[in-house]
Amino acid sequence: MSFAQLDTIHSVPNPLDILEAMFMANDWPFDRSETDEIVVETTGGWCDYRLFFAWREDLHALYFTCSFDMKIPREKRTGLADLLALINEKMWMGHFDRCSEEGTPIYRQTIPTRGLQSLSVELLEDMMDIALAECERFYPAFQFLLWGGHSPEEAVSAALLDCVGEA
């Protein structure tokens, strides 16, 4: 038996099948027009988020993005690049980027799966929870930069301000 045949035997089943079952069980509207792509939308505290998943069996990888509807004016894109660099320094998993087609900020992450038997529901839930938490955490920084006129450094500092005590 060749290494290629062994690799095929140990491939992870399509994790989008698990995601589809999760979305159906929770009555979340989703679109799976391709066998290797699925999109779902959810509401956060600041805005609606679009979660996109793509499965690449040949790479044994699950690609994931979480985007929010926020257009970046061309004159703010240099500041956005600086802001993204500052935000990414603060992150443990995944990273933020700017979608070149739409000009919107996106969170993205890829999970390599080679050697795994399957992806658990818990892993997929954690991946989505972390992405949504990071989007919620840094959404104000984007707003401070784009509409508040703050520098990237000020925007990150203001967004990460931890309140102490009770009002």
C-alpha positions as CSV (number, residue, x, y, z in Angstrom):
1,M,0.0,0.0,0.0
2,S,1.4,3.4,-0.9
3,F,1.6,6.5,1.4
4,A,-1.1,8.2,-0.7
5,Q,-3.5,5.3,-0.1
6,L,-2.7,5.3,3.7
7,D,-3.3,9.1,3.7
8,T,-6.7,8.7,2.1
9,I,-7.7,6.1,4.6
10,H,-6.9,8.4,7.5
11,S,-8.6,11.5,6.1
12,V,-11.1,13.3,8.3
13,P,-14.7,13.1,7.1
14,N,-16.0,16.4,5.7
15,P,-16.4,18.6,8.8
16,L,-19.0,20.6,7.0
17,D,-21.4,17.7,7.5
18,I,-21.0,18.1,11.2
19,L,-21.5,21.9,11.0
20,E,-24.6,21.4,8.8
21,A,-26.1,19.1,11.4
22,M,-25.3,21.6,14.2
23,F,-26.9,24.5,12.3
24,M,-30.0,22.4,11.6
25,A,-30.3,21.3,15.2
26,N,-30.2,24.9,16.3
27,D,-32.5,26.2,13.6
28,W,-29.8,28.6,12.3
29,P,-30.3,29.6,8.7
30,F,-27.4,28.5,6.5
31,D,-26.5,28.1,2.9
32,R,-24.5,25.1,1.6
33,S,-24.5,25.5,-2.1
34,E,-21.3,23.5,-2.5
35,T,-20.2,20.3,-0.7
36,D,-17.0,22.0,0.4
37,E,-18.5,25.4,1.5
38,I,-21.1,26.5,4.0
39,V,-22.2,30.0,5.3
40,V,-24.2,30.9,8.3
41,E,-25.2,34.2,9.8
42,T,-25.6,35.1,13.4
43,T,-26.3,38.1,15.5
44,G,-23.8,39.5,17.9
45,G,-23.9,42.4,20.4
46,W,-22.5,44.9,18.0
47,C,-23.7,43.7,14.6
48,D,-24.6,40.6,12.5
49,Y,-21.7,38.2,11.6
50,R,-21.3,36.0,8.5
51,L,-19.4,32.8,9.2
52,F,-17.9,31.1,6.2
53,F,-16.4,27.6,6.2
54,A,-14.5,25.9,3.4
55,W,-13.2,22.3,3.5
56,R,-10.1,21.4,1.5
57,E,-9.8,17.6,1.6
58,D,-6.6,17.7,-0.5
59,L,-4.9,20.0,2.1
60,H,-6.7,18.3,5.1
61,A,-7.7,21.7,6.3
62,L,-10.8,23.6,7.4
63,Y,-10.7,27.3,6.6
64,F,-13.0,29.6,8.5
65,T,-13.8,33.3,8.4
66,C,-16.1,35.6,10.4
67,S,-16.9,38.9,8.8
68,F,-19.0,41.9,9.7
69,D,-20.6,44.4,7.5
70,M,-18.3,47.3,7.8
71,K,-17.0,49.1,4.7
72,I,-13.6,50.7,5.0
73,P,-13.2,54.0,3.2
74,R,-10.1,54.0,1.0
75,E,-8.6,56.9,3.0
76,K,-8.7,54.8,6.2
77,R,-7.0,51.7,4.8
78,T,-3.5,52.7,5.9
79,G,-4.7,53.2,9.5
80,L,-6.6,50.0,9.2
81,A,-3.5,48.1,8.3
82,D,-1.8,49.5,11.4
83,L,-4.8,48.7,13.6
84,L,-4.9,45.1,12.3
85,A,-1.2,44.6,13.2
86,L,-1.9,46.0,16.7
87,I,-5.0,43.8,17.2
88,N,-3.2,40.7,15.9
89,E,-0.5,41.1,18.5
90,K,-3.2,40.8,21.2
91,M,-4.7,37.6,19.8
92,W,-4.0,34.0,20.9
93,M,-5.8,32.2,18.0
94,G,-6.7,33.3,14.5
95,H,-6.1,36.7,13.1
96,F,-7.8,39.7,11.6
97,D,-7.3,40.7,8.0
98,R,-9.0,42.9,5.4
99,C,-11.0,41.2,2.6
100,S,-9.5,42.7,-0.6
101,E,-12.7,42.2,-2.6
102,E,-15.1,43.9,-0.2
103,G,-12.8,45.9,1.9
104,T,-14.3,44.6,5.1
105,P,-12.4,43.4,8.2
106,I,-12.5,39.6,8.7
107,Y,-11.4,37.2,11.4
108,R,-9.8,34.1,9.9
109,Q,-8.4,30.8,11.0
110,T,-7.4,27.5,9.4
111,I,-7.3,24.2,11.2
112,P,-5.1,21.5,9.8
113,T,-6.7,18.1,10.2
114,R,-4.2,15.6,8.9
115,G,-3.9,12.6,11.2
116,L,-7.1,13.3,13.0
117,Q,-9.9,10.8,12.9
118,S,-12.6,13.5,13.0
119,L,-13.4,17.0,14.2
120,S,-15.6,17.1,17.3
121,V,-18.6,19.2,17.7
122,E,-16.9,20.8,20.7
123,L,-13.9,21.9,18.6
124,L,-16.1,23.4,16.0
125,E,-18.2,25.2,18.6
126,D,-15.0,26.5,20.3
127,M,-13.7,27.8,16.9
128,M,-16.9,29.7,16.3
129,D,-17.1,31.0,19.9
130,I,-13.6,32.3,19.9
131,A,-14.1,34.0,16.5
132,L,-17.3,35.7,17.7
133,A,-15.7,36.7,21.0
134,E,-12.7,38.3,19.2
135,C,-15.0,40.1,16.8
136,E,-17.1,41.4,19.6
137,R,-14.0,42.4,21.6
138,F,-12.4,44.4,18.7
139,Y,-15.4,45.7,16.9
140,P,-15.2,49.0,18.9
141,A,-11.6,49.4,17.9
142,F,-12.6,49.4,14.2
143,Q,-15.4,51.9,15.0
144,F,-13.0,54.2,17.0
145,L,-10.6,54.2,14.0
146,L,-13.1,54.6,11.2
147,W,-15.7,56.9,12.6
148,G,-14.2,58.2,15.9
149,G,-11.1,59.7,14.3
150,H,-8.8,57.9,16.7
151,S,-5.3,56.6,15.9
152,P,-4.8,52.8,15.7
153,E,-3.1,52.9,19.1
154,E,-5.9,54.9,20.7
155,A,-8.5,52.7,19.1
156,V,-7.0,49.5,20.5
157,S,-6.5,51.0,23.9
158,A,-10.1,52.3,24.1
159,A,-11.5,49.0,22.9
160,L,-9.5,47.0,25.5
161,L,-10.3,49.3,28.4
162,D,-11.4,47.0,31.3
163,C,-14.0,48.6,33.6
164,V,-13.5,47.9,37.3
165,G,-16.3,48.0,39.8
166,E,-20.0,48.6,39.4
167,A,-21.8,51.8,38.4
